[in-house]
């Protein structure tokens, strides 16, 4: 039984190692594909077994707020709610916030707002 356990452990290790290698290769290729699609202004690739879409975000900011927001004074939260900069679930109103930032207006919410890490997302859907 001991040999069987070690053999299975070796197989699991090899699979995990190969998955990690292939995941890294996939990320590199997706980054290159995304760049090529953006440079060629191509938003979608449709083939027999898949659809790849490169969605470009219109808003620079994520609706999720930094965890430090949970420690914010209730008066500030009430003010942000009145200004419609956050919803009752404490999500950022990204459209309104984007407008404020475009006009270079400061807000109490600035310290909690996080920018999206990328300006687009590549999605691969297998049919």
C-alpha positions as CSV (number, residue, x, y, z in Angstrom):
1,X,0.0,0.0,0.0
2,X,2.9,2.4,0.8
3,X,4.2,2.2,-2.8
4,X,0.8,3.0,-4.2
5,X,0.5,6.1,-2.0
6,X,3.9,7.3,-3.2
7,X,3.1,6.6,-6.8
8,X,-0.2,8.5,-6.5
9,X,1.6,11.4,-4.7
10,X,4.2,11.5,-7.5
11,X,1.4,11.6,-10.1
12,X,-0.3,14.4,-8.2
13,X,2.9,16.3,-8.0
14,X,3.6,15.9,-11.7
15,X,0.1,17.0,-12.6
16,X,0.3,20.0,-10.3
17,X,3.7,21.0,-11.7
18,X,2.4,20.7,-15.3
19,X,-0.7,22.7,-14.5
20,X,1.5,25.5,-13.0
21,X,3.7,25.5,-16.1
22,X,0.8,25.5,-18.5
23,X,-1.0,28.2,-16.5
24,X,2.0,30.5,-16.7
25,X,2.2,29.8,-20.5
26,X,-1.5,30.5,-20.9
27,X,-1.2,33.8,-19.0
28,X,1.7,34.9,-21.3
29,X,-0.2,33.9,-24.4
30,X,-3.4,35.6,-23.2
31,X,-1.5,38.8,-22.5
32,X,0.0,38.7,-26.0
33,X,-3.4,37.9,-27.6
34,X,-5.0,40.7,-25.7
35,X,-2.3,43.2,-26.8
36,X,-2.6,42.0,-30.4
37,X,-6.4,42.3,-30.4
38,X,-6.2,45.8,-28.9
39,X,-3.6,46.9,-31.5
40,X,-5.8,45.6,-34.3
41,X,-9.0,47.0,-32.7
42,X,-10.5,43.5,-32.7
43,X,-13.0,42.9,-30.0
44,X,-14.1,39.4,-30.7
45,X,-12.7,36.2,-32.2
46,X,-15.3,33.5,-33.1
47,X,-14.2,30.0,-34.1
48,X,-15.8,26.5,-34.2
49,X,-15.2,25.6,-30.6
50,X,-14.7,28.9,-28.8
51,X,-15.4,32.7,-28.6
52,X,-12.8,35.1,-27.3
53,X,-14.0,38.6,-26.3
54,X,-11.8,41.5,-25.3
55,X,-14.0,43.8,-23.2
56,X,-12.6,47.3,-22.7
57,X,-13.8,49.0,-19.5
58,X,-15.4,52.4,-19.8
59,X,-14.9,53.2,-16.1
60,X,-11.4,53.2,-14.5
61,X,-12.6,52.4,-11.0
62,X,-13.8,49.2,-9.3
63,X,-17.1,49.4,-7.3
64,X,-15.5,47.5,-4.4
65,X,-14.0,49.8,-1.7
66,X,-10.9,49.2,0.3
67,X,-11.4,47.2,3.5
68,X,-10.3,50.2,5.6
69,X,-13.6,51.8,4.5
70,X,-15.3,49.6,7.2
71,X,-13.7,51.8,9.9
72,X,-15.1,55.1,8.4
73,X,-17.0,57.5,10.6
74,X,-20.8,57.2,10.2
75,X,-21.2,60.9,9.4
76,X,-18.9,60.5,6.4
77,X,-20.8,57.4,5.3
78,X,-24.1,59.3,5.6
79,X,-22.7,62.2,3.6
80,X,-21.4,59.8,0.9
81,X,-24.8,58.2,0.7
82,X,-26.6,61.6,0.3
83,X,-24.1,62.5,-2.5
84,X,-24.9,59.1,-4.1
85,X,-21.2,58.2,-4.2
86,X,-21.9,54.9,-2.5
87,X,-24.9,52.7,-2.4
88,X,-26.4,51.2,0.8
89,X,-24.3,48.1,0.2
90,X,-21.3,50.5,0.2
91,X,-20.3,50.0,-3.4
92,X,-18.9,52.9,-5.3
93,X,-21.1,54.6,-7.8
94,X,-18.3,54.4,-10.5
95,X,-20.1,56.5,-13.1
96,X,-20.6,59.4,-10.7
97,X,-17.1,59.0,-9.2
98,X,-15.5,59.0,-12.7
99,X,-17.3,62.3,-13.5
100,X,-15.9,63.8,-10.2
101,X,-12.4,62.7,-11.1
102,X,-12.7,64.0,-14.7
103,X,-13.5,67.4,-13.2
104,X,-10.6,67.0,-10.7
105,X,-12.9,67.2,-7.7
106,X,-11.8,65.7,-4.4
107,X,-14.1,63.6,-2.2
108,X,-14.1,61.9,1.2
109,X,-14.2,58.6,-0.6
110,X,-10.9,59.1,-2.5
111,X,-8.9,57.3,0.1
112,X,-11.0,54.1,-0.3
113,X,-11.3,54.0,-4.0
114,X,-9.3,51.4,-5.9
115,X,-8.4,51.6,-9.6
116,X,-9.0,48.5,-11.8
117,X,-5.8,46.6,-12.4
118,X,-6.4,46.5,-16.1
119,X,-8.5,48.6,-18.6
120,X,-9.9,45.5,-20.3
121,X,-10.6,41.8,-19.8
122,X,-10.1,38.8,-22.1
123,X,-12.7,36.1,-21.8
124,X,-12.5,32.7,-23.5
125,X,-15.8,30.8,-23.7
126,X,-15.7,27.2,-24.9
127,X,-18.8,26.2,-26.8
